[in-house]
């Protein structure tokens, strides 16, 4: 049996609960309250004194290239697979894995295997089937069957408005979302479509055409990388009014993608000022994907790997620079993705019975200590558990 207690925490669940203790038994939260204590039989136990630090759900990063992204400028530009210590040090307890540009030397099978590996090492994971092109690469030969029969599949990815895929029309988008919808129904979850939005001028026009005919599909669509330009951002705001989700990429900034890119914290705060419902906004890192810049001839002239640590950093900027209350700034990285991917209420909240995924922040709003499924993986900024082959 595993037992632990976090004392003197200022708890945001994400709603503010005030100062409390959090009791963990095995992989679940057993109790939260100012007088909550471990039962006498729960010994020995791990104890962490938060000393009045903000304590929240562990972060959910729903867009991570766990097998590595890139490869757009030759094999030497492939980003390596994600090591365990990176999400742990970044305060992330749940990861959604997916493919990037390269669906040739990497496949959905690799994503599934890596997700299982990270879960065996201590995190919680789910994956997206599919990749950039349509028809989608799958695990079982069918998107619906992937959703229905493969437990880790909670979404399907495709790319639109991007020079690395053939043009995608409204009929294809509707068919993809319908496959996700029906496959999810068979499984008892909401099947999601994650659409990588490129820089082409068509933007989300074909998504809107699909929703004009099938408005009920809006709930199933997430458009990501929407802070890449003001035009993409404005269209994503329009999508939220049709019940879809806008996903701000914390790893895409003016420094990594160019001057048209909107700083993630600015984008999220702007969406709220523009009246976007808070529950329709997500933020993910695009971690270990490559942010590529192209010249006028289509050649790569800038290539960096997106940093998963930007998720915590942009949350900090939402609170410190944009002035958002922590309970609002937390939603795009906790409860909102948990609900979007049918992980709630086990994930995304601090409440008795939920998974013990708990992040204590330091005074500068950086990850201090982290429990994932009840196991202490980060203590006072020191990573306690690394991946199997990490040094």
N, C-alpha and C positions, 0 to 999 in steps of 0.2 A: 504494500500500500504506500502511496505517496501522499504526504501531508505538508502543507506550507501555510504561512500567514504573512500578509503584508500589513504592517502596522502604521498608523498615523498618516494614512494616504488622504490627499484631497482628491476625491473621486469624481470623475466625469464619466457617466455611464452610457452614452455621452452627455446626458443631462447632468447638471451639477448636483451631487448628493452630499456635499460637505465632507468633513473629516470623518474617516471610518477605517476600520480594519477589514481586510478581505481574507476569508478563510478558503483554502483550497484543499479538497480531498480528491485524490487520484487526478483525473484530468478535468474536473469540474469545479466551478465556484460553488461552495457550500453555503456561505453566508457573507453578507455585507452589512456593516453597521458599526456605530461608535463603540459598542460593547461586544462585538462578535469575537469569539475566542475558539481556539481549537478544543475539541473534546479531549478528555483525559486520556482516552485510549489512542489518540493520534500522536504517537511518539516513536522514534524521533521525528522532528519536523524542521523544515527549512524556515528561517525567519528573515524577513527583510524589513528594515525600518525606513519607510519612505520620508520621514521627517518633514511632513507637510508638503511634499512635492506632489505635483499634479500626476494623477494615475488614471489611465484610460484603457479602453480596449486596445489590444495589439492591432497594428495597422494591417489592412487588407490591400495588397497590391495585385490588382486583377489583370495586369497586362505586363508580363515579364517573359523575356526570351530566355527561358531557363536552359535551353540547349545552346544558347548563343545565337546572335543574329549576324547581320552583315554579309560579307563576301561579295559586295558589289564592285570591288576593284581588284578582284583576284582572290585566290584561296588564302593568301596570307592576311587578308583583311577580315576573315571570319572571327567573330567575337567568341571567346572560349565559353564553355558552359558555366553556369552560375554556381559558385561555391557557397556552402551553408553559412559561413561567417558573414557574408555580405548582408543578407536579409536580417540576420540576428543583430548585427551591429546597427542596422538601420531601423530597428523596432518593428519589423514586419513578421507577423506570425502566420499569415495565410497568403498564398501565392496562386495566381491564375497563370498557367503557362501556355505559350502558343508559339507557332512558327513565325519567322520573319520572311524576308525576301526569298531566301534559299529554301525551296522545297524539293531540291534535287538531292543534295548530299545530306540533308536533314529531312526527317519525316515525322508525321504525327506519332508513329511508334516510338521514336526517340523522345518526344515530348512526354508521352505517357510514362516511359521508363524513368526519365529524370524526375518527374513529379513523384513517382513512387519512391525513388531514392531520397528525395528531400523529406518526404513524409516519414520514411524509416529513420531519418536522422533527427526528426523532432518537430518539423513544421506541419502545417495543414496545407493541402494543395488541391487544385482542380485544374482542368485543362479545357482549351478550345480545340475541337477538331478543325479540319480545314487549313487553309493557308492563304497566300495571296490570290491565286487564280481560281476561276470557276471553269469547269466543275471542280469541286473541292476534293483534295486528298482526304481519305477517311481511314479509319481503323478496320471497319467491317465491310466496306463496300457501299455503305449507305449512311447518309447523315442521320436519317431518322433512327436507324439501327444503332449508330454510335450513341445517340442520346439515350435510347431506351435500354441498351444493354451494357454500356461501359460506364461504371459508376462515377468515374472522375470527369466525364464529359458534361459540361454545363453550358457550353457555348460553341459556336462555329465562327471562324474568322474568314473574312474575305477582304480584298482591297478594291477600292473604287477611286476614280479620278486620279489614277497614277500611271505613269509611263511604263511601269514594270509589269503591267497586266493589260490584256486586251480590254477594250471598252465593255462595261457592264451596263445592261439596260434594265428598265423597270421590271420587266417580266422575270428576269433572272433574280433580281433582288426579292421580289415577292415569292418566288419559288423557294429560294434559300430560307427566308424567314418562315415560310409555311412548314418546311421540313423541320426547322428548329422548334416551331410551335407544336407540331404534332408529335415529334419525338419526345419533347419534354412532357407533353400531356400523358404519354404512355408510361412515363417514369414517375409522374407526380411532381414535376418541377416546371418552372417557366424556362423554356429553352431560349437562349439569347444568341443574337447575331452581333458580332463585334466587327464593325466596318472601319478598316484603316482608310483614312481620307488623305489622298495625295493632293498635289498642288494644281492639278488640271482645273481649268475654268468651269467645267461642268459641275464641280462640287457635289452637292447633295440633290441635284435636280431630279435624278432618276429615283432616288429614295422617295422624294415627295410624290412623284408620279405613282409609285407603287402604293403609297399610303392613301392617295386619292381614291384608288380602287379598293384597297384593303385596309381601312383605317385601324382595324383591330390589331394589326401587326406592329403598331407603334411601340407598344410595351416591350416588344422583343428586340428592339434595335438600340445599340450603343454605337455612337460615332466617336472615334478617338483621334487624337492628334489635332483637335479642333482649334488649339491655340497657335497653330502654324501660321495663320494669317487672319487679318480682320474679316475677310470674306467668309472663310470657313467657320469662324467663331459666330458670325451673325446667322449663318444658315443653321448651325447647331442649336442656337437659341430658338430658332423657328421650330426645329424638330422637337424640342421639349414641350412645345405647345400642342404637339400631336402625341404626347405621352411617351416619347422616346427619351433617351439619355444622352447628355453631352459628357464626354470624358476628356478632361484636361490632362495633358501629358507633362508631368513634372520634370521629365528629363529633356524636354524641348524648350530652349530658351533663345533669346536673341544671340547669345554667345555661341550656341551649338548649331542653330539652324539659320541664323541671319536676321536682319533688322525687322522683317515683317512679322516675325514670331512674337507673340505676346507673352510676357513673363507669366508663368502659371498662376502665382498668387494674384496678380493683377486680373487675369482672365476670370478666375473664380469669383473674386470680389465684384468684378464688373457684371457678371451674370446675375448675381444676387441683386445688385442695384437696378438692373434692367427688369427685374420682376420674375426671373426664372425661379420656379419652385425649388427650394433647397434639396428636396428629395430626388430631383431629376439630374443632379450634378454629381459626377464621379471624378476622382483624380487617381491616376496610376502613373507609374514611373516610365514605362516603356524600357524598363531596365534590361541591360545587356543587348539591346537593339542598337543598330547603328543609325546615327543621325547624319545623313549624307547631304552635302550641298553639291549642286551641279552647275557647270558653266553653261554658256549659251549653246554649246555644241553637244550637250548631254554627257559630258565627261565629269567624273567625280573630282571635285577640287577641294573637298573638305570632308573628313570622316572621323567621327568620335563615337565612342560607345556611351549610351545613355546610362546614367548613374542611378542605381536604385535608392541611394541615400537621399536623393532629391525629394523623395516623398515626405520624409520627416522635415527636411529643410524648408519646403514650401508651406507645410503646415505651420512651422514656426513663423514664417513671414506673413501668413494669413493673420496670425494673432498679433505679432509685434509690429508689422508695417501697415497692414490693412485694417487693423483694429477690430477684427471679428472676435466675438466671444468664443472661447474654446469649444463650447458645445455646438456651435454652428460650424466652425472650422473643421471639427472632427468628422462631421457627417460624410463628406465625400471619400474618406479613407477608412471608415468603419461601418456604420449602419447601412449607408446607401448601397455600397457594393454587396454587402451581405444580403440585403433584400433583393437586389437586382438578380443575383445568381442563386437565389433560393437557399441561402446558407443561414438565414436568420430564423429563429432567435439563438441558435447555438453560437453563431458568430456575430460580431459587430456591436455587442452590448456587454456591459458588466451587470449581470443579474444572477441570482441563485439559479443553478441548473444549467447555465451557459458554459461553454468551454472556457477553461482557465487560460485565456490568451490575454495577458495583462502587461501593459507598458507603463513603467515609472519614468517620468521625464526629469531631467536635472533643472537647475535654476535657469539655464540658458535655453530651455526647451529643446534639449538634445536627449536621445535615448540614454537612460541611466541603468535601468534593470528591466529584464524581460522574462516573463513566463510564457511558454508555449505549450498548450495542453498540459498545464500543471508542472512542467519541468522548468527550472531556472536555467536559462541559456546565456543570459547577460547579467552581470552584477557590477554595479558602479563603473560602467563603461568597459568592463573586461569581458571578452567573449569566453564563455566557459565550455562551449562545445563547438568544435569545427567539423567540417566534412571528413569523411573517412580517409581521404588521401590529401587533405590539407596539411601543410607543415605548421 
